[in-house]
Amino acid sequence: MPDHSQKQDVTIYDIAEALGVSPSTVSRSLKEHPSISKETIRKVRKQAKKMGYRSNIFAQNLRRQKTNIIGVIVPRLNSHFMSSAISGMEKVANKNHYKIIISQSHEQAVNEASNVEMMLEQRVDGLIVSLAYNTMDLHHFDAITEQHTPLIFFDRVADLPNSTNVVIDNYQAAYKMTNHLIDEGCSRIVHITGNTSRNVYSGRLKGYKEALLEHQLSYDSDLVFINDLREEDGEQVARKILEMDQLPDAVFASNDVCAVSCMALLQEHGIEIPRDIAIAGFNNDPISRFVKPKITTVDYDGERVGEVVAQNLINHLEGDDHISITNTIVLNSDLIIRDSSRKQDAG
């Protein structure tokens, strides 16, 4: 007796025949193409599910060398900005029937390189990366570019051929923040920043310097601290500030966690914020709103960044973009002025 337990693969032609529509209509409906009505899409998807078509999608992807998987490599997940960005990526990916694989480098280039290798083994259709703190050599991305796999960097980006960068204007944001502190009467401003080989921190340092220069204030390298911007780094800078012969009148940190920890230790030692020292951070982390005084910061919507990154990559994968993959997308940021820097109001 013949074995009927093994079904043949259901094709778009089978679905088209069952519904009395063309195969191209079925194909476009399954991709939710805008030229197809929602009612037709609903009918096609219902019929496809009824006929078990979904079980064959992975096999079809293998045949066309596509997995509908996007790889994401970030420095760390315990960051409000990164978790928000990933949320935006997942939202767009799910809407477009892609899955994402997330890995973190823990701020180490060696981990980043092994993550890239893992993503290649998973045969991702495209890769989204925010660089580790100490990544200098970019050769681990060679295999990605050689295979013509679309590569998008965001926040911490690299200058590589055939890749897209999604950033904010860190220079302008830091320039505006430093100007704000100067307008509040500050002239001796500490800047806490990260590894300046990263575009993010070099841009912020440049903006800080430029604002000082425009106000005829001298740049003092002793007031610039380069570290990992962790909670303990903020505390360490606060201790160094307390040892200074002349106290600064402001601290501008490149993230809110560092700003908050620096402020807390200064307060423990009797420094009044902002009367004695104004404090400003960066990222609009929730912690910036839950301390007293609330922290002046720079806001840029992590979820929006993630959405733009994912949509740009998917547009490229689907062949819908009309611009070169080699470009830089600059998103807006806003200064949020709160009590931690309002020296004029503090008297």
C-alpha positions, -999 to +999 in steps of 0.1 A: +000+000+000+013+035-008+023+057+022+001+088+023+016+100+056+042+121+038+026+152+023+041+170-007+052+206-001+024+230-005+033+257-030+019+292-038+005+276-069-016+252-048-029+281-027-036+301-059-056+272-074-076+268-042-086+304-041-089+310-079-063+338-079-029+342-096+003+328-080+018+364-080-012+376-059-005+348-034+032+357-033+025+394-027-002+387-002+021+365+019+046+394+019+018+419+027+026+440-003+009+474-002-007+468-037-028+439-023-060+446-003-062+436+034-091+413+027-071+394+000-041+392+023-064+378+051-079+351+027-045+341+014-029+338+048-059+318+061-058+294+032-020+291+035-023+282+072-051+257+064-030+240+038+001+239+060+021+263+039+039+279+069+057+247+076+076+250+044+088+286+047+121+277+063+128+251+035+120+278+009+143+302+027+171+277+025+166+272-012+168+309-018+196+313+006+175+335+029+167+328+066+147+359+075+170+363+105+187+395+114+218+395+138+222+422+164+255+427+183+255+453+211+281+462+238+257+454+267+220+448+273+219+465+308+216+499+292+184+518+289+193+531+255+203+497+241+173+479+255+151+506+240+169+503+206+164+465+206+127+470+214+124+492+183+143+467+161+121+438+173+089+458+166+099+465+130+114+430+125+082+413+137+060+435+115+081+425+085+082+387+094+119+387+104+134+373+136+164+387+154+193+371+172+208+393+199+243+389+214+264+412+235+302+418+234+304+429+270+325+458+257+352+434+245+365+433+209+374+396+212+337+388+221+325+410+193+346+390+168+333+357+180+298+370+179+303+380+143+315+344+136+284+330+153+261+352+133+277+340+100+272+304+112+235+313+118+234+325+082+218+359+091+204+379+063+219+411+077+238+424+107+232+453+130+262+463+153+271+489+179+308+486+185+325+475+217+343+500+238+378+487+229+373+476+192+402+490+171+407+463+145+377+459+122+389+429+103+363+406+119+337+423+097+356+414+065+337+381+060+304+400+063+313+425+036+329+398+014+296+379+014+277+411+006+257+407+038+241+441+046+258+457+076+245+486+097+262+502+126+243+524+151+254+547+179+290+535+180+298+532+144+327+524+120+339+538+087+336+507+066+327+504+029+292+492+020+278+498+054+253+523+068+257+543+100+228+555+122+238+581+147+229+613+165+250+645+161+271+639+193+292+670+185+261+693+184+245+677+215+277+682+236+282+717+222+247+727+232+250+711+267+283+729+273+268+762+261+239+757+285+264+752+314+283+783+304+251+803+302+244+793+338+276+810+348+300+779+347+335+784+335+354+755+350+336+724+336+347+688+341+339+665+312+337+627+318+338+608+286+346+573+271+372+559+247+377+588+222+385+563+194+347+558+194+328+583+173+303+589+201+328+601+227+352+619+203+322+639+190+311+648+225+346+659+235+349+680+203+316+697+211+327+704+246+360+719+234+343+740+207+319+756+232+347+765+256+367+780+227+337+802+215+334+816+250+371+823+253+374+797+281+407+777+281+406+740+276+422+722+306+430+685+300+431+680+338+393+686+338+387+658+312+384+622+325+383+592+301+370+560+316+343+533+311+315+556+323+303+530+349+288+539+383+322+533+400+339+556+374+316+585+384+324+580+420+361+579+412+359+612+394+340+627+423+368+617+447+393+634+423+372+665+422+371+667+460+409+667+460+412+696+436+426+729+449+400+748+430+366+730+426+350+729+392+316+746+389+301+720+366+304+683+356+292+671+322+292+633+320+287+613+288+260+592+304+235+596+331+246+567+353+281+582+356+266+617+362+243+604+390+270+584+408+293+614+406+266+637+420+257+613+448+292+611+462+297+649+459+264+654+478+276+630+505+306+653+510+285+684+515+286+697+479+253+714+470+239+707+435+236+729+415+247+758+437+283+746+442+286+723+412+261+719+383+256+684+369+247+673+334+245+638+318+236+622+285+210+596+273+179+605+293+181+573+313+152+568+337+176+572+366+180+608+356+144+616+366+144+596+399+172+614+418+172+648+435+178+671+419+167+657+386+196+655+360+199+677+330+205+654+301+204+648+263+174+628+250+175+607+219+148+581+215+164+547+216+133+529+203+132+553+173+169+546+166+162+509+166+132+513+143+152+533+118+181+509+119+159+478+114+137+494+087+167+506+067+182+471+068+149+453+059+143+478+030+177+469+017+171+431+021+137+435+003+152+456-025+129+485-017+155+512-009+164+537-036+195+549-020+230+534-017+236+512+014+267+534+020+254+564+039+250+580+073+216+587+089+217+614+115+188+615+140+176+643+163+185+648+199+171+672+225+185+690+255+164+684+286+172+711+312+164+701+348+172+713+383+207+698+385+222+725+362+200+755+370+226+775+389+210+809+383+178+797+400+198+782+429+212+817+436 
